Amino acid sequence: MTRTVSQALHQFTRHYVGLCQEKTGLAPVSHELYSIPSPCIIRTGDECVYWMPAAFTADPHLQPVENALGIAVHPDVAEYYTQQFAGDMQANFEGLPLSLVQVWSEDDFIRLQENLIGHLVTQRRLKLPPTLFIATLESEFDIISVCNLSGEIILETFGTKKRRVLAADIATFLSLLTVEFTA
């Protein structure tokens, strides 16, 4: 049975949260998201927030992205970004540390769509095939994206034709991740 993006994301999130709780006795923590409102926040600490995933309450589509560029966003990307509110989650793909981009709040969902539009506009200007990012890497130029044409997960260097296929789709990619957690 093939897993959906939703199932794979929820399974990874449960594993991530469970490992955080097992290792620290606490929910996942973020310093970067401190003082930014979210339905995910369960506790505020000393310049940090503790969070748990929350139900996604915004309109579950990426229509502003589609309208701005006159394209149809790959359904896996829309499903990925409209499943939950959560903090970004650290993971590892075959030795490559990464941070899964997540939506923190309804306001963050608007910012995410603006960033996706900017990403796609740059690609169009450079005559590159359209991709939509889902994870960041330590390098500010390398990102993990979904090819909007095929649904494949690729490692790309932003603004260049340098791309490497990592997985056939988001669900497969998520199932191959391991939690990258430091207490």
DAZI-V942311 format. One record per backbone hydrogen bond with DSSP energy under -0.5 kcal/mol. NH is the residue of the N-H (numbers start at 1). CO is the residue of the C=O. If there is no record, write none. Layout:
NH|CO + NH|CO
//
This chain:
8|4 + 9|5 + 10|6 + 11|7 + 12|8 + 13|9 + 14|10 + 15|11 + 16|12 + 17|13 + 18|14 + 19|15 + 20|16 + 21|17 + 22|18 + 23|19 + 24|20 + 25|20 + 25|21 + 26|20 + 28|51 + 30|49 + 34|31 + 36|33 + 37|35 + 41|38 + 42|50 + 43|50 + 45|48 + 47|45 + 48|45 + 49|30 + 50|43 + 51|28 + 52|40 + 54|85 + 56|83 + 61|59 + 65|62 + 66|62 + 67|63 + 68|64 + 69|65 + 70|66 + 71|66 + 73|71 + 77|74 + 78|74 + 79|75 + 80|76 + 81|77 + 82|78 + 83|80 + 85|54 + 86|103 + 89|100 + 91|98 + 92|178 + 93|96 + 94|92 + 96|93 + 97|95 + 98|91 + 99|136 + 100|89 + 101|134 + 103|84 + 104|102 + 109|105 + 110|106 + 111|107 + 112|108 + 113|109 + 114|110 + 115|111 + 116|112 + 117|113 + 118|114 + 119|115 + 120|116 + 121|117 + 122|118 + 123|119 + 124|120 + 125|121 + 126|122 + 127|124 + 128|123 + 132|146 + 134|144 + 135|144 + 136|99 + 137|139 + 137|142 + 143|156 + 144|135 + 145|143 + 145|154 + 146|132 + 147|152 + 148|130 + 148|146 + 149|130 + 151|147 + 153|167 + 154|145 + 154|152 + 155|164 + 156|143 + 156|154 + 157|162 + 158|141 + 158|156 + 160|157 + 163|161 + 164|155 + 166|153 + 167|153 + 173|169 + 174|170 + 175|171 + 176|172 + 176|173 + 177|173 + 177|174 + 178|92 + 180|90 + 181|179
//
